[in-house]
C-alpha cells in the first residue's frame, strides 16, 4: 500500500517536532499500521535541516518515524557519494539526488548509500531516489520548451539503469514511469493535494503538477508527500485529522 510522507517544512526544530508529536497516532488510528511510524513518514527538507542539522533526524527516529531526508544532492561525484553516505549513516531511511547530475554522480551516490547502510549495521535497506522534474515546474517552463512529463520519463529510465531505487516525480508521470521502468521501481510524488480544502493549508501554493491522494495511488505512486494541507490544518488536532483522512483515502484507493 502507498505510504504517506509529511513534509515538515518549518524554520525551527521545535516547530517541526511539535507537529510530529501530534501525528504519532494518526497512522494507527487510520488503520494503516500498528506502530507510531507505520505508514507515516516525516520529510526533512533544506530549510529545516539547515536550521537543525542531523539532530532533527535523530529526534524523529526516536519518535518511531521513518525519515526522508529531502536535500536533493547535486555536486561532483565524490562529494555526493560522501553526502549520501553521511545522510544514511546519521539515520535517514530515504534520501535523494538530482538525476541531472549525470551517470557518474548517480553511481557514486549508490556507492555512498551502501557505505552509509554498512555504518548502521545489518538489516538496513535505505532508499535512494532520483529527482526528475520538480512538481513546481509547469509546461513551458523548462529550458528549450521541453515537456516536463517526457523529461521525467527520460530521466527515470536513466535512474533505473544507474542503480537507483526509484524517482521523485509528479503523479501525472507515475503510471508511465512504472510501465517503462517496472512495477518495483519506486515513485515518490510531491504535489499531493486533497480534493476538498482541509483547514487553512490547502490553498494555492507553488506546486503546479498536482494530484489528489486517490488519483496518485491509482496512477501507481508508492509514496505521497503532503505538506501544508496537513501541517497548515486549523486547530490543535487539525494536522492529525487531516493526516487520518488522507491515510483513509490512500487505503480506500
N, C-alpha and C positions, 0 to 999 in steps of 0.2 A: 504494500500500500504506500502511496505517496506520503512524504513526511513534510511537516510544516517547519519553516525556519523563520524565527522572529528577528528582524533587523533592529538591533539596539543602537540606533543612530543618535547617541547622546554625546554632549560635550564633556561629561564627567562620569567617573566610575560609579559614584554614589547613586546617580540618577538611573544608570543602566541596571545596577544590582537591585534597586528598589522595584523596578518593573519586573525583573526576572523572578524575584521572590513572589510577587503576586501571580506569576504564571506557573508556579511549580506544580500545582494540582490540575491545571487545565487539561492536559493530555489524558490523565486518568479519568477525570470527570466526563470527558467526551467519549470514553470507551476506546481510546486509541492506544493505550499502553498501560502497563502495570506499574511503572516507576515514574519518578518525577520527570526524568528526561523523556522516556518513552518515545513518542513520535514527534516530540517538540525539541527543536534545536534553537540555539542562540547564535546570532551572527554578530561578530565584532568587526567593524569596518575601520576605515582610515581615521576618521575623527576620534572615535573612542580609543583606538589603540594608540594613536599619537599622544593622547592625553594621559592614558593609564598604563600603557605597556603590557607586558606579559601577565602582570598581576591580575588583570581583569579576566583573562582566560582561565587562570588557576581558580579564581573565586567562582566562576560559573561552573567549572568542572566539579568543584566541591559541592555545589547545589545539585549535582546529578545530571546536568545538561551536556549533551554533545555540543561542541563548538565549531562553527565555521568561521575561520579567520579570513576575512574578505579584504585582502590587501593588493590583489591584482599585480603581482610582481612582474616587472618588465625591465630587464637590465642585461648586462653581459652574462654569458652562461655561468661563469664561476660564481658571480655574485648571486644569481638566482638560485643556484644549487645550494649555496650556504644559507640563503634566506628561507628556502623551503625546509631545509634540514632543521634550522632553528625553530621555525614555526611548529613543526611536528614534535620536535624534542621537548618543547615547552608546553605541549598539551593540546594543540589544535587537532581536531579529528578530520577536518576538511580545510583545504586552502586552495588558492587559485593563482594562475598566471595568465598573462596575455598571450594568446596564440600568435599574435602578430610579431612576437619576438623571434619567431623562426624555429627551425628544427633543432639546431644545436642548443639553444636556450631551453627548449622544452624537454629534450632528452636529459639535459643536465638537471633540470628540476625533478624529473623522475628518479634520478640517482639520489638527489637530496632527500626525496621522500623516503626512500628505503633506508638511508642513513639515519634520518630522524626517528623512524619507527624502531630501528635497532637500539637506539639510545633508550627508548621507553620500555623495551623488553618484548618477550614473545606474546603473540596474540594481538598485537596492534596492527590494524589494517586501515591506515589513513587514506583519504580520498584526495586526489589531485585533479582539479578541473581546469579547463582552458576557457578563457573568456573569448567569445566570438565577437558579437557586435552588441554594445550596450543597449539596454532596452529604452534608454532615453533618446536614442537616435531614431529619427523619423525618416521615411523615404525622401530621398533628395538631399539629405544632409551629409552623406559620405562623400569623400573626395572622388571626383570624376563621375559623380552621379550613380555609383554602384548601388545595386539593390541590397538592402540590409539582409533580407532572408537568403538571397543567393550567396552573399558573402559569408553569412553564418554557416550555411551548409558546407561551403568550400573549406572553411577553417575547421569545422568539426571533423571532416574526413582526414585532414592533416593531423588533428589531435589524436584521432584513433590510431593512425599509422605511427605516431611518435610515442605512443605508450601511455597516454593519459587515461584516467578513469572515466572521463566524460567532459561535458562542456557546460558553460553558463550561456543560456540563450533565451530568447523570448518564447513564450508558449506557442506563438504562431509558427515557430520553426521546429518545435519538438517532434512532431509527427514525421516530418520529412527527414530529420536527422536520425531518428530511430530506424526508419526504413533503409537509410544508406549505411548506417554505422552498426546496426544490430540492436536488439532489444535490451542487451545487457549494458549498453553504453549510456551512462547517466546523463540526464538532462535536468539541470537546476534552473528554475525560471524565476527571475525577479519580475517586477511589474505586475504582481497579482493584486487585483482589486475586487472586493466583494461587489456583487451586483447592486445591492442596496447600501446606502450610507450607514455606517455604524459609528455613532458618536461624531466627534469633530474631526477625525483623522482621515476620512475617506474622500475628501475633496480633491480638487485638481492639484497636480504637482508636476515634477519634471519628467515623469515617465510618459512614454509615447506608445510603445507596442505592448499593450496590456491585455490581460485576460482575467476572467473570474476563476476562482479555485476549481470549480467543476469543469469548466472548459479546459483548463490546463491539465487536469488529471486525465480527461478523456483524450487529450492530444498526446499523452504519454509522458508528461513531466513527472520526475521522480521526487524532486524537492521543490517546494513552493516557498518563495521568500516574500514575506509580508512585513511591512514596517508600520507606517503611520496609521493605516486602518486599525491596527491593534494598539500600538503604543500611544496613539492620539485619541483613543476612545474615551469618552467622558465618564467621570465618576470613579470612585476608588476601586470598584470591581469591573470597570469598563474594559480594560485590556484583557482580563481573564475571560470575560463573557464573549468578547469579540473573537478571541482565540478558539474558544469552545465551539462557536458557531462555524468557524472556518474548518476546524477539525471534523465536525459533523458533516459538513458539505463534502470534504475530501472522502470520508468514509462512504457516504451515500453514492458518490460518483464512481 
